[in-house]
């Protein structure tokens, strides 16, 4: 099994645990602002930058994605030597083939589509490899073993250093990993899902992905198999601290009330915001929180959160909140 462009997992600065999400670069976030955010992120010690070939088709005039990768490619081209300082992550499989019929019509995860999409991503990014390539949204029209083989080939060909799954159920991740092990091929070793301190009511959707939320089975699988975990939307789009952004209705249950009470206590003890404590808590669990903010102040606040002196006792209090309804 060959792994080109190996990625170190050693954390040299607190900011290296944070991932800068570039989803809206080139659409909702203009290029000048995107460049500023990227520069500030790297100057603060950050390295991981996440995008996808489909970003952001829903906000583009054409109805198709690629704008985020193009902005990143221009930023890298304008910063000689920067490619060696950052780690690039991109995803394939969710770009519309027919913009009027998404998600029914999308590129998907067949081997030919994977190779086609990653080739386009490398061209837009202006690089010959990415440090992490993701199968983006499960595709049940394709046997997961075929997807696993195609993704493993990206590693053996030097196109990607590692491969992961985003928005896949635990059983398909495990099936793909067992298949790769049996073939002595590179397995999926990272999972990316929505996740935060607050937890949604069981049986509710937090977005447009059926398996978008990091559930208990995936948490357990990641712990046992030592998979890295990336969490998008960790701040619930600002709802923890912005009074004009209510906490989404799917989180409206008694467990949330109890969790917020503990979160407020710990935030007061640390002199931090709720959102900062959430980011620090995720990092304390070995999870990479992904920041999708569009303002420099949001980035600075998030970077500072990774240096909070969150104690083991405080992290335990946050994790072990009793959310069991009281008995009659």
C-alpha positions as CSV (number, residue, x, y, z in Angstrom):
1,X,0.0,0.0,0.0
2,X,1.5,3.3,-1.1
3,X,0.7,6.7,0.4
4,X,2.1,9.6,-1.5
5,X,2.6,13.1,0.0
6,X,2.2,11.8,3.6
7,X,0.3,14.0,6.1
8,X,1.6,14.5,9.6
9,X,-1.0,14.2,12.3
10,X,1.2,16.0,14.9
11,X,-0.4,19.2,16.2
12,X,2.2,22.0,16.4
13,X,-0.1,24.8,17.1
14,X,-3.7,25.0,18.5
15,X,-4.9,26.4,15.2
16,X,-3.8,23.2,13.4
17,X,-6.8,21.5,14.8
18,X,-9.2,24.0,13.2
19,X,-10.3,23.6,9.5
20,X,-11.1,26.6,7.4
21,X,-14.1,25.9,5.3
22,X,-14.0,27.6,2.0
23,X,-17.6,26.7,0.9
24,X,-18.8,30.2,0.1
25,X,-15.5,31.6,-1.3
26,X,-16.3,33.0,-4.8
27,X,-20.0,33.2,-4.2
28,X,-21.3,34.7,-0.9
29,X,-17.7,35.6,0.0
30,X,-15.9,37.8,-2.5
31,X,-12.4,37.0,-3.6
32,X,-10.7,39.9,-1.7
33,X,-12.3,38.8,1.6
34,X,-11.5,35.2,0.9
35,X,-7.9,36.0,0.4
36,X,-7.8,38.0,3.7
37,X,-9.4,35.1,5.6
38,X,-7.0,32.6,4.1
39,X,-4.0,34.8,4.9
40,X,-5.1,35.4,8.5
41,X,-5.8,31.7,9.0
42,X,-2.3,30.7,7.8
43,X,-0.7,33.5,9.8
44,X,-2.4,32.2,12.9
45,X,-0.9,28.8,12.4
46,X,-3.8,27.1,10.6
47,X,-3.1,24.6,7.8
48,X,-6.3,22.7,6.8
49,X,-8.5,24.2,4.1
50,X,-11.6,22.4,3.1
51,X,-13.6,22.7,-0.1
52,X,-15.5,20.6,-2.7
53,X,-16.0,20.6,-6.4
54,X,-19.7,21.4,-5.9
55,X,-19.1,24.6,-3.9
56,X,-21.2,26.6,-4.2
57,X,-23.6,25.6,-6.9
58,X,-26.7,26.7,-5.1
59,X,-25.3,30.3,-4.8
60,X,-23.8,30.6,-8.3
61,X,-25.3,32.2,-11.3
62,X,-24.7,29.1,-13.4
63,X,-26.2,26.6,-11.0
64,X,-22.9,24.7,-10.9
65,X,-20.0,24.7,-8.5
66,X,-16.2,25.1,-8.8
67,X,-16.0,28.7,-7.6
68,X,-14.4,27.9,-4.2
69,X,-11.7,25.8,-5.8
70,X,-11.0,28.4,-8.4
71,X,-10.6,31.1,-5.7
72,X,-8.2,28.8,-3.7
73,X,-6.2,28.1,-6.9
74,X,-5.8,31.8,-7.5
75,X,-4.8,32.5,-3.9
76,X,-2.2,29.7,-4.0
77,X,-0.9,31.1,-7.3
78,X,-0.5,34.5,-5.8
79,X,1.3,33.2,-2.8
80,X,4.5,31.4,-3.9
81,X,5.4,28.6,-1.6
82,X,2.0,28.6,0.1
83,X,1.1,25.2,-1.2
84,X,3.8,23.7,1.0
85,X,2.4,25.4,4.1
86,X,-1.2,24.3,3.8
87,X,-3.1,21.1,3.6
88,X,-5.9,20.9,1.0
89,X,-9.1,18.9,1.4
90,X,-11.7,18.6,-1.4
91,X,-14.7,16.5,-2.1
92,X,-16.4,14.9,-5.1
93,X,-19.7,13.3,-5.8
94,X,-22.3,16.0,-5.1
95,X,-21.8,18.4,-8.1
96,X,-25.0,18.6,-10.2
97,X,-25.0,17.1,-13.6
98,X,-28.3,18.9,-14.2
99,X,-28.6,21.9,-12.0
100,X,-32.4,21.8,-12.2
101,X,-32.6,18.3,-10.7
102,X,-30.3,18.1,-7.7
103,X,-29.8,15.9,-5.8
104,X,-31.4,13.3,-8.2
105,X,-28.9,14.4,-10.8
106,X,-25.3,14.6,-9.5
107,X,-21.9,13.3,-10.4
108,X,-22.0,10.4,-7.9
109,X,-19.3,8.0,-6.8
110,X,-18.8,5.7,-9.7
111,X,-15.1,5.2,-10.5
112,X,-15.1,7.1,-13.8
113,X,-17.0,10.0,-12.1
114,X,-14.5,10.1,-9.3
115,X,-11.5,10.3,-11.6
116,X,-13.2,12.9,-13.7
117,X,-14.1,15.1,-10.7
118,X,-10.8,14.9,-9.0
119,X,-9.1,15.9,-12.2
120,X,-11.2,19.0,-12.5
121,X,-10.5,19.8,-8.8
122,X,-6.8,19.6,-9.3
123,X,-7.0,21.8,-12.3
124,X,-9.0,24.5,-10.5
125,X,-6.8,24.3,-7.4
126,X,-3.6,24.5,-9.5
127,X,-2.0,21.5,-7.8
128,X,-1.0,18.0,-8.6
129,X,-2.4,16.5,-5.4
130,X,-4.6,17.1,-2.4
131,X,-3.9,16.1,1.1
132,X,-7.3,14.6,1.7
133,X,-10.0,13.6,-0.9
134,X,-13.6,12.8,0.2
135,X,-16.4,10.8,-1.2
136,X,-19.1,13.4,-0.8
137,X,-22.6,12.1,0.0
138,X,-23.2,8.4,-0.3
139,X,-24.2,7.0,-3.7
140,X,-26.3,3.8,-3.4
141,X,-26.4,3.4,-7.1
142,X,-22.8,2.3,-6.9
143,X,-21.5,-0.6,-4.8
144,X,-19.5,0.9,-2.0
145,X,-16.6,-1.5,-2.8
146,X,-16.2,0.1,-6.3
147,X,-16.1,3.6,-4.7
148,X,-13.6,2.3,-2.2
149,X,-11.3,0.9,-4.9
150,X,-11.5,4.1,-7.0
151,X,-10.7,6.3,-4.0
152,X,-7.8,4.0,-3.0
153,X,-6.4,4.4,-6.5
154,X,-6.2,8.1,-5.9
155,X,-3.7,7.4,-3.1
156,X,-1.7,4.8,-5.0
157,X,-1.5,7.2,-8.0
158,X,-0.2,10.1,-5.8
159,X,-3.3,12.2,-6.4
160,X,-4.4,12.2,-2.7
161,X,-2.5,11.5,0.5
162,X,-5.6,10.2,2.4
163,X,-9.2,9.4,1.6
164,X,-12.4,9.9,3.7
165,X,-16.2,9.8,3.5
166,X,-18.5,12.7,4.1
167,X,-22.2,12.1,4.9
168,X,-22.1,8.3,4.8
169,X,-23.8,5.9,7.3
170,X,-21.4,3.9,9.6
171,X,-22.2,0.6,8.0
172,X,-21.1,1.7,4.5
173,X,-17.9,3.2,5.9
174,X,-17.1,0.0,7.7
175,X,-18.0,-2.2,4.6
176,X,-15.7,-0.1,2.5
177,X,-12.9,-0.3,5.0
178,X,-13.2,-4.1,5.3
179,X,-13.1,-4.4,1.5
180,X,-10.0,-2.2,1.3
181,X,-8.3,-4.3,4.0
182,X,-9.0,-7.5,2.2
183,X,-7.5,-6.0,-1.0
184,X,-4.5,-4.5,0.8
185,X,-5.6,-1.1,-0.4
186,X,-5.7,2.3,1.2
187,X,-8.9,2.5,3.4
188,X,-11.1,5.4,4.2
189,X,-9.5,6.9,7.4
190,X,-11.5,10.1,8.0
191,X,-15.2,10.9,8.4
192,X,-16.8,14.3,8.0
193,X,-20.3,15.1,9.3
194,X,-22.3,17.9,10.9
195,X,-21.7,17.8,14.7
196,X,-21.9,20.2,17.6
197,X,-22.2,20.3,21.4
198,X,-26.0,20.3,21.2
199,X,-27.6,17.2,19.8
200,X,-30.8,17.0,17.6
201,X,-33.9,15.1,18.6
202,X,-33.7,11.5,17.3
203,X,-35.3,10.9,14.0
204,X,-34.9,14.5,12.8
205,X,-32.9,15.8,9.9
206,X,-30.4,18.7,10.5
207,X,-29.9,19.4,6.8
208,X,-30.4,17.9,3.4
209,X,-28.2,14.9,4.0
210,X,-30.0,11.8,5.4
211,X,-26.8,10.8,7.1
212,X,-25.3,14.2,7.6
213,X,-25.2,14.2,11.5
214,X,-22.4,12.4,13.3
215,X,-24.4,9.8,15.1
216,X,-23.4,7.5,18.0
217,X,-22.5,4.6,15.7
218,X,-20.1,6.7,13.7
219,X,-18.6,8.1,16.9
220,X,-18.1,4.6,18.2
221,X,-16.7,3.4,14.8
222,X,-14.2,6.3,14.7
223,X,-13.0,5.6,18.3
224,X,-12.5,1.9,17.8
225,X,-11.0,2.1,14.3
226,X,-9.0,5.3,15.1
227,X,-10.6,7.3,12.4
228,X,-10.1,11.1,12.3
229,X,-13.4,13.1,12.7
230,X,-14.2,16.4,11.1
231,X,-17.2,18.3,12.2
232,X,-18.9,20.9,10.0
233,X,-21.5,23.5,11.3
234,X,-20.1,23.1,14.8
235,X,-21.4,26.6,15.8
236,X,-24.9,26.0,14.4
237,X,-24.4,28.9,12.0
238,X,-23.8,31.3,14.9
239,X,-26.9,30.3,17.0
240,X,-24.9,29.8,20.2
241,X,-24.0,33.5,20.5
242,X,-25.9,35.6,18.0
243,X,-29.3,36.5,19.6
244,X,-30.9,37.1,16.1
245,X,-30.1,33.5,15.1
246,X,-32.3,31.1,17.2
247,X,-31.1,27.6,17.9
248,X,-32.7,25.4,15.2
249,X,-36.0,23.7,16.1
250,X,-34.5,20.2,15.8
251,X,-32.5,20.9,18.9
252,X,-35.5,22.1,20.9
253,X,-35.8,19.5,23.7
254,X,-35.1,19.3,27.5
255,X,-31.6,17.9,26.9
256,X,-30.6,21.1,25.2
257,X,-31.7,23.2,28.2
258,X,-29.5,21.1,30.4
259,X,-26.5,21.2,28.1
260,X,-26.8,25.0,27.6
261,X,-26.8,25.5,31.4
262,X,-23.5,23.7,31.7
263,X,-22.1,25.4,28.6
264,X,-23.0,28.8,30.1
265,X,-21.3,27.9,33.4
266,X,-18.0,26.8,31.7
267,X,-18.1,29.8,29.4
268,X,-18.3,32.1,32.4
269,X,-15.5,30.3,34.2
270,X,-13.2,30.7,31.1
271,X,-14.4,34.2,30.2
272,X,-15.2,32.9,26.8
273,X,-18.3,32.8,24.5
274,X,-20.5,29.7,24.2
275,X,-19.2,29.1,20.7
276,X,-15.6,29.3,21.8
277,X,-16.2,26.7,24.4
278,X,-17.9,24.4,21.9
279,X,-14.9,24.6,19.6
280,X,-12.5,23.9,22.5
281,X,-14.7,21.0,23.7
282,X,-14.7,19.4,20.2
283,X,-10.9,19.8,20.0
284,X,-10.5,18.2,23.4
285,X,-12.3,15.1,22.0
286,X,-9.9,14.9,19.1
287,X,-12.4,16.3,16.6
288,X,-11.4,18.8,13.9
289,X,-14.0,21.6,14.0
290,X,-14.6,23.3,10.6
291,X,-15.2,27.0,10.6
292,X,-17.3,28.4,7.8
293,X,-17.4,32.0,8.9
294,X,-17.1,34.9,6.4
295,X,-15.7,37.7,8.6
296,X,-12.2,38.2,10.0
297,X,-13.5,38.7,13.5
298,X,-15.2,35.3,13.4
299,X,-12.0,33.6,12.4
300,X,-9.9,35.4,15.1
301,X,-12.5,34.3,17.7
302,X,-12.4,30.7,16.5
303,X,-8.6,30.6,16.5
304,X,-8.5,32.0,20.0
305,X,-10.9,29.2,21.1
306,X,-8.4,26.5,20.4
307,X,-6.1,28.0,23.0
308,X,-8.7,28.2,25.8
309,X,-7.5,26.5,29.0
310,X,-10.4,24.0,29.0
311,X,-9.6,21.7,31.9
312,X,-10.2,17.9,31.8
313,X,-12.8,18.4,34.6
314,X,-14.6,21.0,32.6
315,X,-14.6,18.9,29.4
316,X,-16.0,16.0,31.4
317,X,-18.8,18.2,32.8
318,X,-19.7,19.2,29.3
319,X,-19.7,15.6,28.0
320,X,-21.5,13.9,30.9
321,X,-24.5,16.2,31.2
322,X,-27.5,14.2,32.4
323,X,-30.1,14.6,29.6
324,X,-32.3,11.7,30.8
325,X,-35.9,13.0,31.3
326,X,-36.9,12.8,35.0
327,X,-39.1,9.9,36.1
328,X,-42.6,10.6,37.3
